[in-house]
Amino acid sequence: MSPEQILSVKNYLCKRLGTEGVSIKPRKVSDSVEVYLNDEILGLLYIDDEDKNDISYDLNISILQQDLDEA
């Protein structure tokens, strides 16, 4: 993902989630980034840009049962 795409998605997520606590960090692979909420990993964001005219993003969030039990 390009820096412009990362910034655009970050701004979108901050607005939709109602917090400035979202940050996005690049990974070694170019098709995804790590999404953090208040310095805790929230999930992985993948880009689907096979069709250059129809780019989409997929946020994959994993929730562990242990985390639910602690909440």
N, C-alpha and C positions, 0 to 999 in steps of 0.2 A: 504494500500500500504506500502511496506517496504521502509526503508530509501534509499536503493540502487535503487529501482524503481523510487522513487521521484527524486533523484539526476540525474538519467539517463534521465527522461522526462524533467527535468529542463534544462539540458544541450542541449537536442534536441531543445526545444522551443527557448532558447537563440540563438542558431545557426540559426534556420529557420526564426525567427523574426528579426534577426540582431541587437539584443540588449542584454545587460547584466541585464536589468531592470526587468527580470522575476524572481519571487519568488513563491514558493509553500508552502502552510501551511496545515498541517494535519487537519482533521475534527474529530468529535467524532465517526463518522461511518468509517469503514475501507475500504469501496469500493470506496471512492472518496476523493479528496483534493481540496482546493481552489487555484486557479491560480491568481496571481497578476501581474500587469504590472505597474512599477513605483509606487508602494504602493496603487494602485487602483485595486479593484477586477475586473478581466477580465472574469472569469467564473469558472465552476466546471469541474474537470477532473475525469472521472469514469474509473475504470479498469474492464475489462471483462476477468476473468481468470478461467472460468468454465472448459475450456479445457487447461490443464497445458502446452500443447505443442503449443498452439496458443493464446497467450495473446495479447489483444488489448486495446487501450486507446481511450476514447471518450471525447473530449473537447467541453463542452456546453457553448456557449457565448450568453447571453441575451443582446439585444440592445433596450433601451427604446426610444420611439419617442421623449421624452423630450431631451435626449442626442443628438439626430440627429438635433433637432431644435436649440440647443445651439451651434452646430458645424457650 
